[in-house]
Amino acid sequence: MSNLETDPRGSVETFEAVPVDRGRRLDVVVAERLPHLSRSQIARLSAAGHVLVDGSPRKPSFHLQTGQAVRVEVPAPAPTGLVPEAIPLDVVYEDADLLVVNKPAGLTVHPAPGHPSGTLVNAVLARVHDLPGTGGALRPGIVHRLDKDTSGLLVVAKTEDAHRALAGQLRARTVSRTYLALVRGRIAGDEGTIRAPVGRHPSHRTRQAVTERGRPAVTHYAVLERFAAATFVACRLETGRTHQIRVHLAHIGHPILGDPVYGRAPISELRRQALHAARLEFTHPATGFRLMCTAPLPPDIAGLLARLRAGETRRTASVHRGGGTRGEQ
């Protein structure tokens, strides 16, 4: 167990190393005892002298001994200068602890240096005036992200406790995230699992790729419908690497339709990748009950799906009238 103290300057968490911690790295033990902190956060805190053992700052590689007192100081985030903006939001669920938003394609989740406005964070700040800073200086309340041109469900924490609990669930892989996608080509099997590490592309720094140096990544998929040259699939994330679904589907030879980075020829009726976060399920951090939210396909993907279905109907009718190609006879 750890003890938590809070004040306007931040929070302090303390615990005592137990016998099973003896000889183990400090950052590993802290990550286990304080699961709301990532290893990278712990490394930054340690470098700034905010991770102490028996009152002395220690490096992440420090090896603990039984009974040593560990103190982790998390400073309050510095003012961000972020400006609330009255950007319309499609709120699927909201209470005192969190809100779930159906993000449209084209909306960036959080500001980046030099681009402080026009994002989901700016819109949420106009609705929630005291977002926690746990997600980072430019990501207040943000627990997970969606690519700018991926639509669908995203949860935002309204309190420090909610952010801590939801981030812990993501790390424990107890958050269920299901995406719908239209991909190029006909996937042969009805379901499958892609296990391939994803990391930064070795030569294109703005892209991700399946690479031996990448982090473990797992995507489960199930075929919902097949068309002449496309497949409608549901994908469930087991891990959440950057661009994971897009990279994994391209890796097996079925890139997402409309994907300008990992796809092939552009789709005239679709100006972005046909990927939508349709279902999100997690344990509510305050009530302990499972919360499940859904979002229907947006008009652009729904329209493309309808056209594919219409084309399949015409193709089938042609075959039945004897007008099929040699490959169909």
Helices and strands as residue ranges (DSSP letters): E 3-7, E 10-16, G 19-21, H 26-33, H 39-47, E 51-53, E 56-57, E 69-75, E 91-94, E 98-103, H 120-127, E 151-157, H 160-172, E 176-184, E 191-195, E 198-200, E 208-210, E 218-226, E 230-237, H 244-251, E 275-283, E 290-294, H 299-320, G 326-328
